[in-house]
């Protein structure tokens, strides 16, 4: 288990890079760029285990099995790796800026009709007939096709967030939100069959993401996007199963 916190005053491009020279947004207040870095991961837990099934010669059950029975019930090993972790932070941007040397995607949105604490309480994973969202659909205007009910677009309800005034930065805190957590289980099942005293056959089945569990990631951060709040991707992979066989001597 790892508990950590990574802070930086560098932009996205130089979050883990020592070769880039990064300018502050303004030299009048360099603290404006101080935030959790894009590599920050508060919690990470990984556990793994290997368990030899208690069947066959020398085991708790069927220890007196003959050679044929032992080859069938003995030599089984079950393994697993469980990973759970929080995700890197993000924030809501305005997508617009009046600073010609500043990336518009890094300009925070302006909080208008909602406080940051209230907005933060509406971050999570929300499953609806129209799709999966990382922002509470109650804060969104979701448009669907009237014929088949499929998702068309989603926008933030008017009046909650806006673009900052010319010559200013938005007040939405940088890297203050956490995306959906990551969870994954990998498993393996191994069967070892003795052929002679020095040779054995090993059959192995490996399941990557054995539960086929999706680990969603947030989508666009710009509040005035027409797909705001929608989750359309995930990290990791879908379930993958490998079968391998080997002869060991």
Secondary structure, DSSP 4 states (H G I P E B T S, - for coil): -EE---EESS-GGGTT-SS-----S-TT-GGGG-EE-TT--SEEEEEEEEEE-SBSTTSSBSTT--HHHHHHHSSEEEEEEEEEE---EE--B-S--S-TTS-GGGSBPEE-SS-HHHHHTTEEEEEETTEEEEE-GGGEEEEE-TTT--EEEEEEPTTSEEPPPTT----SPTT-EE-PPEEEEEEEEEEEEESSSS-EEEEEEEEETTT---EE-----BTT-TBTTB---EES-S-EEEEEEEEE-
